[in-house]
Amino acid sequence: MNYTKCWLAYPTICREQERTLTVHSDFDGPVAQNGVKELTLGLKGLYDMGLEPVTENGADASIRLVRKDGIHPEGYAVQARGGKAVVASSGERGVLYGIFALLRQLQTVQCAWDDLDWEEEKTPSNPMRMFNHWDNLTGDIERGYSGQSFFFRDNEIIIDQRTVDYARMAASVGINATVINNVNVKGAAVELISPRYYKPLRDMQEIFAGYGIDLYFCIEFAAPILLGGLDTADPCDDRVKAWWTDKAAEVWQALPGLGGFMVKADSEGRPGPFTYGRNHADGANMLADAVAPQGGKIIWRCFVYDCQQDWRDTKTDRARACYDHYMPLDGQFRDNVILQIKNGPMDFQVREPVSPLFGGLKHTNMMLEVQVAQEYTGQQRHVCYLIPWFRQVLDQDLYCQEGPSTVADLVSGRSYGNALGGMAAVTNTGDDPNWTGHDLAAANLYGFGRLSYDTSLTGEAIAAEWVRLTYGKEPKVEDTLTDILMKSWPAYESYTAPLGIGWMVNPNHHYGPNVDGYEYAQWGTYHRADWKGLGVDRTSRGTGYCQQYAPKLANLYENLETCPDELVLFFHHLPYTYVLKSGKTVIQHIYDTHFAGAEQAAEFLRQIEELEPLLEPEVYERLHARFSHQKEHSCQWRDVINTYFYRKSGIPDAQGRKIYA
């Protein structure tokens, strides 16, 4: 099996090389044509069968791609039985997704072509399903753990077979938009909206469009100064407005059909509306007005606030910042602006509450942003399958109206009838042969796409599906890898972050334990541990963060009797001797989970070693190296965290295990 093809390797099920199927399509656009190419590739790999198009007697074709009104243009209805299949949609994207669903089902069931008896109808859960890449034009990737960029190198754009394979992989899981460059726009990336890059961008755009993927890229808010020679980027300045309007017309003339721009402003040293005494609606709307005549969208990333503070200030709270900055602006954004909001109020920690902004905004398009790049969850050196975590985020009810008010309802637009919205993932790909550094990290890439297209799927179903598509139908491999994936997020949480407290990492690169790494920093990411206890008081008696939620949820978090254990230290400062709902004290919970998490990491390695005879040698060697490191590194996490809190509290482990005091 070619593992560089990830879940699109199409390993042989049975050989029917003497047979050729026929296909007839009601569609003749490039997306449907690529769908036929994928069918040809899939049937050749799975069955060694050929596939020939027919224009006459389409009703007799083995596979028919049918235009059918009443089906969402990105949805599909597939029916396969008796050696024939029909894929129906009102749009080409839907047909493409239906083809991938058919190929996925064949591999999942592992049956001969004539034996497939199956039908499925799907409508996408979200209008927008997007990958965010943090690739720099120099070729490096910010928070990248899988090699270098396959989009850029030495300030040039790369177009090759990997570009096509990336588009195939993204489309196969329902992704319909991608942002190709870093939100922190720097260097030559400022010039992506200049003629220097229009030709290669157009070539890339055509490849993506052929798989139903809209191209976006990040822009620098100060571009009128850097590219236009103006002395200001003030969004309320008429010269700035005119410059962006002219620039948008130029860009869309070169790149017709471009999806739009993503913007990060007023954060981590980036200029933005605050620079000129304006608010974020001023900035986003100025750009939205400029791109609106071209049909463009502005994705305004909500990690755009100055959240720095003095560690001695116990009332200022970074967690409050997103809501405090954006809630007063609800209803003021243009219809072609989408606010992209992180899943939690902090920064992709292994456990956070859902951002209250999702429940606050009622008149604004919004997208949920998650991170599969594992910046704080093992950086693709530790396995940490995040789809069950995203599933919990989507299921969180924010009780903000009488009708549907889960995160899934809110970001999809179903709650308030917003036209635009969806899900975006900061992605985890690079030019490593296996795409994601850790072979099992591809499950997060695959899983995000599948979940964003169909938010009813469970993490376990997606994991099992991915394992079978990637590794074939070997029961022990399938059971073992699925088991590891499903236990990996709880294990990582156990040996790293206790009870909702994150950030116990080395600053800047965010890898490895450092309990006080950010404790006295300006970023507001504190645990407030002393000799009596730890945690941050975010109740009405503390920072007041709890009150950003609707009353039902605010009261749940405010009250120690109802606050969930897994988030209790996010919301409360508690003594080490406080007894949790589990019956354990806070300090004993810390000891027990860190020992248990490290034991689970060791078990993962043992399970992988049992698969050696069943995996290709190079795949086994890669997995063995990663899990060996995880076993060792989890012990470092365990010992640093446990020792720190023993030294703080003076309370020994009730089970008498070794703590390095």
C-alpha positions in Angstrom: 0.0 0.0 0.0 1.2 3.5 -0.8 0.8 5.3 2.5 1.7 8.7 1.0 -1.8 8.5 -0.6 -3.3 8.3 2.9 -7.0 7.3 2.7 -7.0 7.5 -1.1 -4.7 4.6 -1.8 -7.5 2.3 -3.0 -5.9 -1.1 -2.1 -7.2 -4.1 -4.0 -10.4 -5.8 -2.7 -10.7 -8.4 -5.5 -9.5 -8.5 -9.1 -11.9 -8.2 -12.0 -9.4 -7.1 -14.6 -11.4 -8.7 -17.5 -14.2 -6.3 -16.9 -14.9 -2.7 -17.9 -17.7 -0.6 -16.4 -19.4 2.4 -18.2 -20.2 5.8 -16.8 -22.6 8.4 -18.1 -22.8 11.9 -16.7 -25.4 14.7 -16.9 -22.6 17.1 -16.0 -19.7 18.2 -18.2 -17.8 20.7 -15.9 -14.4 20.1 -14.5 -15.6 19.0 -11.1 -17.7 16.2 -12.5 -14.8 15.3 -14.9 -12.5 15.0 -11.9 -15.1 12.8 -10.2 -15.0 10.5 -13.2 -11.2 10.4 -13.0 -11.5 9.5 -9.3 -13.9 6.7 -10.1 -11.5 5.4 -12.8 -8.6 5.5 -10.3 -10.6 3.9 -7.5 -12.1 1.1 -9.5 -8.7 0.3 -11.1 -7.1 0.1 -7.6 -9.9 -1.7 -5.8 -10.9 -4.2 -8.6 -8.5 -3.8 -11.4 -11.5 -2.8 -13.5 -11.6 -0.3 -16.3 -14.1 2.5 -16.7 -15.3 4.0 -20.0 -17.5 7.1 -20.5 -20.6 6.7 -22.7 -22.6 9.5 -24.3 -25.3 7.4 -25.8 -27.7 5.0 -24.0 -26.9 6.6 -20.7 -29.7 4.7 -19.0 -27.7 1.4 -19.5 -24.5 2.7 -18.0 -23.0 0.9 -15.0 -22.7 4.2 -13.2 -24.9 7.3 -13.8 -24.1 10.8 -12.6 -27.6 12.4 -12.6 -28.7 16.0 -12.3 -31.6 16.0 -9.9 -33.4 19.1 -8.6 -34.4 19.1 -4.9 -31.0 17.9 -3.7 -28.6 20.4 -2.2 -25.9 21.4 -4.8 -23.3 20.1 -2.4 -25.4 17.2 -1.2 -25.9 13.9 -2.9 -28.1 10.8 -3.1 -26.3 7.5 -4.0 -27.9 4.2 -4.8 -25.9 1.1 -5.6 -27.2 -2.4 -6.2 -27.0 -5.1 -8.7 -23.8 -3.9 -10.2 -25.1 -0.5 -11.0 -24.9 2.8 -9.2 -26.6 6.2 -9.5 -25.0 9.4 -8.0 -27.5 12.3 -8.0 -27.2 15.9 -7.1 -28.3 19.3 -8.3 -24.7 20.5 -8.5 -21.3 19.2 -9.5 -19.8 19.4 -6.1 -22.5 17.2 -4.8 -21.8 14.6 -7.5 -18.1 14.7 -6.6 -18.9 14.1 -2.9 -21.3 11.3 -3.8 -18.5 9.6 -5.9 -16.2 9.8 -2.9 -18.9 8.4 -0.7 -19.4 5.5 -3.1 -15.7 4.7 -3.1 -15.6 5.1 0.7 -18.4 2.6 1.1 -16.8 0.1 -1.2 -13.7 0.1 0.8 -15.5 0.1 4.1 -17.7 -2.9 3.3 -14.9 -4.6 1.3 -17.2 -6.3 -1.1 -17.2 -7.1 -4.8 -18.7 -4.4 -7.1 -21.8 -6.5 -7.9 -22.4 -7.3 -4.2 -22.8 -3.7 -3.0 -26.3 -3.0 -1.9 -26.4 0.5 -0.4 -27.9 3.9 -0.5 -27.2 7.1 1.2 -28.4 10.7 1.0 -26.6 13.6 2.6 -26.9 17.4 2.8 -23.8 19.2 4.2 -24.2 20.4 7.8 -22.2 23.6 7.1 -22.1 26.0 4.2 -18.3 26.5 4.6 -15.9 23.8 5.4 -12.4 25.2 5.4 -8.7 24.4 5.9 -6.5 27.2 7.2 -2.8 26.8 6.4 -0.2 28.8 8.2 2.4 28.4 5.5 5.0 31.1 4.8 6.2 31.9 1.3 9.7 31.1 2.5 8.6 27.4 2.8 8.4 27.1 6.6 5.1 26.7 8.4 4.2 28.5 11.6 3.2 25.8 14.1 4.0 23.2 11.4 5.1 19.7 12.5 5.1 17.8 9.2 8.0 19.2 7.2 8.0 22.2 4.9 5.2 23.8 2.9 4.1 22.2 -0.3 2.5 25.4 -1.5 5.5 27.7 -1.2 9.3 27.6 -1.4 11.8 30.5 -1.6 9.0 33.0 -2.0 7.6 31.2 -5.0 4.4 29.2 -5.4 4.7 25.5 -6.1 2.4 23.7 -8.5 2.9 20.0 -8.9 1.2 16.6 -8.5 1.1 17.2 -4.7 -1.1 20.2 -5.3 -3.6 17.9 -7.2 -3.3 15.2 -4.5 -4.0 17.8 -1.8 -7.1 19.0 -3.6 -8.3 15.3 -4.0 -7.8 14.6 -0.3 -9.6 17.8 0.7 -12.5 17.2 -1.6 -12.8 13.6 -0.6 -13.9 14.7 2.9 -16.1 17.6 1.8 -13.8 20.6 2.2 -14.9 23.4 -0.1 -12.5 26.2 0.8 -8.9 26.6 1.8 -6.6 29.5 3.0 -3.1 28.8 1.7 -0.9 31.2 3.7 -0.2 32.2 7.2 -2.5 34.5 9.1 0.6 36.4 10.3 1.3 37.8 6.9 5.0 38.7 6.5 7.7 39.0 3.9 6.8 38.3 0.3 3.3 37.2 1.4 2.2 40.8 1.5 2.6 40.7 -2.3 0.2 37.9 -2.9 -2.3 40.6 -4.0 0.2 41.9 -6.6 0.9 40.9 -10.2 4.0 39.0 -9.2 1.9 36.1 -8.0 -1.3 36.2 -10.1 -0.3 33.6 -12.7 0.7 30.8 -10.3 -2.2 31.7 -8.0 -4.5 31.3 -11.0 -3.0 27.9 -11.8 -3.5 26.8 -8.2 -7.0 28.2 -8.2 -8.0 26.2 -11.3 -6.8 23.0 -9.7 -8.7 23.7 -6.5 -11.8 24.8 -8.4 -11.7 21.5 -10.3 -12.4 19.8 -7.0 -15.0 22.3 -5.7 -12.6 24.2 -3.4 -12.6 28.0 -3.2 -9.2 29.7 -2.8 -8.7 32.2 -0.1 -5.5 33.9 1.1 -4.5 36.0 4.1 -3.8 39.7 3.6 -1.9 42.3 5.5 -4.2 45.0 6.9 -1.4 47.6 6.4 -1.1 46.7 2.7 -2.1 50.3 1.6 1.1 51.5 3.3 3.3 48.6 2.3 2.1 48.2 -1.3 0.2 51.4 -2.1 2.5 54.0 -0.8 -0.1 55.6 1.5 0.8 57.0 4.9 -2.1 55.3 6.6 -4.3 52.1 6.7 -7.1 53.8 8.6 -10.3 51.9 7.5 -12.3 55.2 7.6 -9.9 57.1 5.4 -11.4 57.6 1.9 -8.0 57.0 0.3 -7.7 53.6 2.0 -11.2 52.6 0.9 -10.5 53.6 -2.7 -7.2 51.7 -2.7 -8.8 48.5 -1.4 -11.7 48.8 -3.9 -9.2 49.2 -6.8 -7.0 46.4 -5.5 -10.0 44.0 -5.1 -11.1 44.8 -8.7 -7.5 44.0 -9.9 -7.2 40.8 -7.9 -10.6 39.4 -9.0 -9.9 40.3 -12.6 -6.8 38.1 -12.4 -8.4 35.5 -10.2 -12.1 35.4 -11.1 -14.0 33.2 -8.6 -11.6 33.9 -5.7 -13.4 33.1 -2.5 -12.0 36.1 -0.6 -9.6 37.3 2.0 -8.8 36.2 5.6 -7.6 38.9 8.0 -5.9 38.9 11.4 -5.4 42.3 12.8 -4.5 44.1 16.1 -2.9 41.0 17.5 0.7 39.9 18.3 2.1 43.0 16.8 -0.1 43.1 13.7 -1.6 46.4 12.8 -5.4 46.8 12.5 -8.3 49.1 13.2 -7.2 49.7 16.8 -4.1 51.4 15.4 -6.3 54.2 14.2 -8.8 54.3 17.0 -11.4 52.3 15.1 -13.2 49.0 15.9 -13.2 45.7 14.1 -16.5 46.3 12.4 -14.9 49.4 10.8 -12.0 47.3 9.5 -14.0 44.3 8.4 -16.7 46.3 6.7 -14.2 48.5 4.7 -12.7 45.4 3.2 -16.1 43.8 2.8 -17.4 46.8 0.8 -14.3 46.6 -1.4 -14.7 42.9 -2.3 -18.5 42.8 -2.4 -18.8 43.9 -6.1 -16.5 41.0 -7.0 -18.6 38.5 -5.0 -15.8 38.1 -2.4 -16.0 37.4 1.4 -14.0 38.6 4.3 -13.2 36.1 7.0 -12.2 38.2 10.1 -10.3 36.1 12.6 -11.4 36.9 16.1 -8.0 36.3 17.7 -7.4 40.0 17.0 -7.3 41.7 20.4 -4.6 43.0 22.7 -4.9 40.5 25.6 -1.8 41.3 27.5 -1.9 42.0 31.2 0.1 42.2 34.4 0.2 38.9 36.2 -0.4 40.8 39.5 -3.8 41.9 38.1 -6.4 39.3 39.2 -9.4 41.0 37.6 -8.3 41.4 34.0 -8.9 38.1 32.2 -7.8 37.1 28.7 -10.7 34.7 28.5 -13.1 37.6 28.5 -11.4 39.5 25.7 -13.1 38.0 22.6 -16.6 38.4 23.9 -15.9 41.9 25.4 -14.5 43.1 22.0 -17.1 41.6 19.6 -20.4 41.4 21.4 -21.0 45.2 21.3 -20.5 45.0 17.5 -23.2 42.3 16.9 -25.3 43.3 13.9 -22.9 45.8 12.6 -20.9 43.6 10.2 -21.7 43.4 6.5 -23.4 40.3 5.2 -20.2 39.1 3.4 -18.2 39.2 6.7 -17.7 36.0 8.7 -16.2 36.1 12.1 -14.0 33.1 12.7 -14.0 32.3 16.4 -11.8 29.8 18.2 -13.6 26.9 19.9 -12.5 28.2 23.3 -11.7 31.6 24.9 -8.0 30.9 25.2 -5.9 29.2 22.5 -6.5 25.5 21.5 -5.8 24.0 24.9 -6.5 20.3 25.4 -9.6 21.3 27.4 -11.4 24.7 27.5 -15.1 25.7 27.8 -16.7 26.7 24.6 -16.3 30.4 23.7 -19.3 32.4 25.0 -19.2 34.5 21.8 -21.0 31.7 19.9 -24.0 32.1 22.2 -23.8 35.9 22.2 -23.8 36.8 18.5 -27.3 36.7 17.0 -27.0 38.9 13.9 -23.5 38.1 12.7 -22.1 35.3 10.4 -19.6 33.1 12.3 -17.4 30.1 11.9 -16.0 27.7 14.4 -12.2 27.6 14.3 -10.4 24.5 15.7 -6.8 23.4 15.4 -5.7 20.0 14.1 -2.1 21.1 14.0 -1.7 19.9 17.7 0.2 23.0 18.8 -0.7 22.3 22.4 -1.7 18.7 22.1 1.6 16.9 21.2 2.6 18.6 18.0 2.1 15.3 16.0 4.8 13.6 18.0 2.2 12.4 20.5 -0.9 10.8 19.1 -3.9 12.9 20.1 -7.1 12.2 18.1 -9.1 15.4 18.5 -12.4 14.6 16.7 -14.2 13.4 20.0 -13.2 16.8 21.5 -14.6 18.7 18.5 -17.7 16.5 18.7 -18.2 17.7 22.3 -17.7 21.4 21.2 -20.4 21.0 18.5 -22.8 19.4 21.0 -22.4 22.1 23.6 -25.7 23.9 24.2 -25.3 27.6 24.9 -29.0 28.1 25.9 -29.1 31.4 24.1 -32.6 31.0 22.6 -35.7 28.8 22.8 -34.8 27.1 19.6 -31.7 25.2 18.5 -28.7 26.6 20.2 -25.8 24.1 20.2 -22.5 25.3 18.7 -23.3 23.1 15.6 -26.7 24.9 15.2 -25.1 28.4 15.7 -22.1 28.2 13.4 -24.1 26.5 10.6 -26.5 29.4 10.5 -29.5 27.2 11.4 -30.2 29.1 14.7 -30.7 32.6 13.3 -30.9 32.0 9.6 -27.5 33.4 8.8 -26.4 32.7 5.2 -22.7 32.1 5.8 -21.0 30.1 8.5 -19.4 26.8 9.1 -16.1 25.3 10.4 -12.4 25.9 9.8 -9.4 23.9 10.9 -5.9 25.1 11.3 -4.4 22.2 9.5 -1.5 19.8 10.0 -0.1 19.1 6.6 3.4 19.5 5.3 5.7 17.9 2.7 6.6 14.9 4.8 6.0 11.7 2.8 3.0 10.8 5.1 1.7 14.4 4.9 1.2 14.8 8.7 4.5 13.8 10.4 2.8 11.2 12.6 1.0 8.6 10.5 -2.0 8.6 12.9 -2.2 12.4 12.8 -3.9 12.1 9.4 -7.0 10.9 11.3 -7.4 14.5 12.5 -7.1 15.9 9.0 -9.6 13.3 7.6 -11.9 13.5 10.7 -12.2 17.3 10.6 -13.4 17.2 7.0 -15.9 14.4 7.6 -17.2 16.1 10.8 -17.6 19.5 9.2 -19.6 18.0 6.3 -21.7 15.8 8.6 -21.8 16.9 12.2 -23.9 13.9 13.1 -20.9 11.6 12.9 -19.2 10.3 16.0 -15.5 10.4 16.6 -15.4 6.6 16.9 -17.2 6.0 13.6 -14.8 8.4 11.8 -11.8 6.8 13.4 -12.8 3.3 12.4 -13.6 4.5 8.9 -10.3 6.2 8.5 -8.3 3.2 9.8 -10.0 0.9 7.3 -9.5 3.3 4.4 -5.8 3.8 5.3 -4.7 0.4 6.5 -7.2 -2.1 5.0 -9.4 -4.8 6.5 -7.0 -6.5 8.9 -9.0 -7.0 12.1 -6.1 -6.6 14.6 -4.7 -3.5 12.9 -8.2 -2.0 12.7 -9.2 -2.7 16.3 -5.8 -1.7 17.7 -5.4 1.6 15.9 -9.1 2.6 16.5 -8.6 1.8 20.2 -5.4 3.9 20.4 -7.1 6.8 18.6 -10.1 6.8 20.9 -8.0 6.7 24.0 -5.4 9.2 22.9 -7.1 12.5 23.7 -8.1 11.5 27.3 -4.6 10.1 27.8 -2.9 13.3 26.6 -5.1 15.3 28.9 -4.4 13.1 31.8 -0.6 13.5 31.7 -0.6 17.2 30.8 -3.4 19.5 31.9 -5.4 18.9 35.1 -9.0 19.9 35.5 -9.2 22.5 32.8 -5.9 24.3 33.5 -3.7 24.5 30.4 -0.6 26.4 29.4 1.9 24.4 31.5 4.2 24.3 28.5 7.5 25.8 27.4 6.9 29.3 26.1 7.1 30.1 22.4 7.4 26.6 21.0 4.7 25.2 23.4 6.2 21.7 23.6 7.1 19.9 26.9 6.2 20.6 30.5 6.9 23.9 32.1 4.4 24.6 34.8 5.4 28.2 35.3 6.3 28.8 31.7 3.6 31.4 31.3 2.7 32.1 34.9 4.4 35.5 35.0 4.0 36.4 31.3 1.9 39.1 29.8 -0.5 36.7 28.0 -2.9 36.1 30.9 -2.5 32.4 30.8 -2.2 31.7 34.5 -2.9 28.8 36.9 -2.4 30.9 40.1 -1.0 28.0 42.1 0.2 28.6 45.6 0.8 26.4 48.7 -2.9 26.2 49.4 -4.4 25.5 45.9 -4.7 26.5 42.3 -7.1 27.6 39.6 -8.5 30.9 38.3 -11.6 32.4 39.9 -13.8 33.3 36.9 -17.0 33.5 38.8 -18.9 36.7 39.6 -16.6 37.1 42.6 -13.5 36.9 40.4 -13.0 38.0 36.8 -16.7 37.7 36.0 -16.1 35.6 32.9 -18.9 33.1 33.8 -21.4 35.9 33.3 -20.6 36.0 29.5 -22.7 32.9 29.2 -26.5 32.7 29.2 -27.9 32.3 32.8 -28.4 28.6 32.7 -24.8 27.9 31.7 -23.4 30.8 33.8 -25.0 29.3 36.9 -23.7 25.8 36.1 -20.1 27.0 35.9 -20.5 29.5 38.8 -21.8 26.8 41.2 -19.2 24.4 42.5 -21.9 21.8 43.0 -22.6 21.7 39.2 -19.4 22.8 37.6 -17.9 19.8 35.7 -14.8 18.4 37.2 -12.9 18.6 33.9 -13.3 22.4 33.9 -13.4 23.2 37.6 -10.0 24.8 37.8 -10.7 26.9 34.8 -13.6 28.5 36.7 -12.5 28.2 40.3 -9.5 28.5 42.6 -9.6 25.5 44.9 -7.7 24.1 47.8 -5.6 21.0 47.0 -7.8 19.2 49.6 -11.1 20.0 47.9 -13.0 16.8 47.1 -14.1 16.5 43.5 -17.3 14.7 42.3 -15.1 11.7 41.6 -14.4 11.4 45.4 -10.8 12.4 45.0 -9.1 15.5 46.2 -7.7 17.9 43.7 -4.1 16.9 44.5 -4.8 13.2 44.4 -6.6 13.7 41.1 -3.4 15.4 39.7 -1.2 12.5 40.9 -3.5 9.7 39.7 -4.2 11.1 36.3 -0.6 11.8 35.5 0.5 8.3 36.5 -2.4 6.8 34.6 -1.8 8.9 31.5 1.9 7.8 31.3 0.9 4.2 31.8 -1.6 4.6 28.9 1.2 6.0 26.7 3.3 2.9 27.5 0.4 0.7 26.6 0.1 2.4 23.3 3.7 1.5 22.5 3.1 -2.1 23.5 0.0 -2.3 21.2 2.0 -0.9 18.3 4.7 -3.5 18.8 2.2 -6.2 18.5 1.3 -4.9 15.0 4.9 -5.3 13.7 4.2 -8.4 11.5 1.0 -6.8 10.1 2.4 -3.4 9.0 4.8 -2.5 6.3 8.3 -2.1 7.7 8.7 1.7 7.1 5.2 2.4 8.5 6.0 0.3 11.6 9.3 2.1 12.1 7.7 5.5 11.9 5.0 4.5 14.4 7.4 2.8 16.7 9.6 5.9 16.9 6.7 8.2 17.6 5.2 6.0 20.3 8.6 5.4 21.9 9.0 9.1 22.2 5.5 9.5 23.6 6.1 6.9 26.2 9.3 8.7 27.4 7.9 12.2 27.1 4.7 11.4 29.0 6.9 10.3 31.9 8.7 13.7 31.8 5.3 15.4 31.9 4.1 13.1 34.8 7.2 13.8 36.9 7.5 17.5 36.3 3.8 18.2 37.0 3.6 15.8 40.0 6.8 17.1 41.6 5.8 20.7 41.1 2.5 20.3 42.9 4.0 18.1 45.7 6.5 20.8 46.3 3.8 23.4 46.4 1.4 21.5 48.6 3.5 19.3 50.7 0.8 16.6 50.4 2.2 13.2 49.5 0.7 10.8 47.0 -1.8 8.5 48.9 -0.5 5.5 46.9 3.1 6.1 47.8 4.4 6.3 44.2 7.7 7.9 43.4 7.5 11.7 43.1 10.8 13.5 42.6 10.7 16.0 45.5 
